[in-house]
């Protein structure tokens, strides 16, 4: 089994409202899997089913090849979007309690917590109450609580919300670390740049249906428009533009150039390659810039959701 | 199972470590004892005050009718005349009793007046009235030339010994005792359900508003969390009651020992020796009667049924409270759901009063079978003796209801804890049952 998690044809209805309609996803081992979708698409419903908070009406979920069972709870770590801790309970006590609920022994939990508290340099918080900590500080504790039982599968729902850029970076590095140590991660967020940066796989859910999934690279390939952005230095820009327009379809790029070159977006037909374009341009002008326009996750998101509705 | 234990432990500690719990636990017995001391103190103060009542007896018939007592002294001002006696009384005495000159005893009974600065207390007036009545009656008897001793020999006092067919004796003292035992237990359950039910509800709301709920139920089943909460709170409550009983018992014992002994010795000094003897006899008799009656109470049945009804009643109501807590976002939203919960409890207490009057009437039987009121009403009935079939039916109904109620509450709880932002209607909650 190469997938740590497989969700097969899961449906979930709340009364007459369909939250999930025949959704299937597979999360490969050791990957970071981006679960994307507009608000209310059904992401949280799916996450809750994976966490066995709710049961699906139909469909099956497998964890590491086994049908999901109550004892699998200890192999999953979940950081919900709506997070919180007992306000009047002490940090250490609380972390120990939550660790034990995840099936760790007290001694093991203490050892693990000591490691994490030292790593985050927050050992002196042990006897503080949560209500004495700032929101960001509490989030750190919450992160530790989520990962301390070294689960196979980690589910982070908006993990960076509430963190300043420094701490967000710290958390990001920790997530990548955990992945390198063998954990698989489901990552649900609306911050597309972090998806771009971190995810190997993505799935897009819209209106209770999965509309897209796969390796991020493949999806980008799939959404490639064969468009290139070029920068050209020329004395006679108008003549150059006319010449290009005769052979290719070009439009002005929005990019602001600092050396006053001509910035164009050129769409190639399927039969044409970038080699043809470079050879053509090289004869006409001095090339200062040449990139293939790769669709961002943001574009893919917007495009898919728009075409779906 | 281990997780349930963990949850119970946390809920118990969270409750017990709470400042208000500690304060309530320590302060309540002190307050009760303080109140007790205050009552004793005020009683002593009252007893110390001696009222002097002056009288002007123009009829010359009552000079020997007024005997001084501990609290009231009488002084004869007949020689001063009404006007002067009034002036003097205004200044020095509690009140002035004026008995007009009259030859007819019947006329006398209506013409007597009592003057005082303040409105006189009812006990003082009735004590004077009875003294006058007694004197007039004796005078009348003398007038009719009847032998007073003969009249006295007619007077009889009847005490009925009540006994039921299975041979258990009952008496008035017994009835009072039963009333207190039953009422006390019933009221205890009532208080416990309200205090700790609300505490369960608050705890659920706290988890919802602090948003930890989703973290927790990704580790444990909502049902485990709910039951852990209910059991943990109950244990905290039981601990509190035990502490109250121990502290209260010790303090009350100490106080009665201190005051009780002091009082008896001081008052017996003033009393004639034979009176003391008499009093001790009568208290001994009373005490023996009470002890006898306590023995007669179905103590074992009371104890076990208290435990059963206590657990059953608490489980039914606290699971309703947990469901309410799960359904709302904040405590202010709970009002619309609280009324229907409190209703049966309050009705049970009211019905309890009539149960004491008529422990085997149809109302008493009906409400002691109905599971939402039976924990209170049945406990009030048990000291008076309840047929076995009623007790068993009632307990069966209670058990069925609490299983059903816990199941029902767990369904609402499971959905409710994850719902935010909207105040649910009954219709909405009904829909949750089907999720």
Interface residues (C-beta under 8 A of the other chain):
Chain A: X14 X15 X48 X51 X52 X53 X54 X70 X73 X76 X78 X80 X82 X83 X84 X85 X86 X87 X88 X89 X97 X98 X100 X101 X102 X142 X145
Chain B: X3 X6 X7 X10 X14 X18 X206 X207 X210 X211 X212 X213 X214 X215 X216 X217 X218 X219 X220 X221 X418 X420 X431 X434 X435
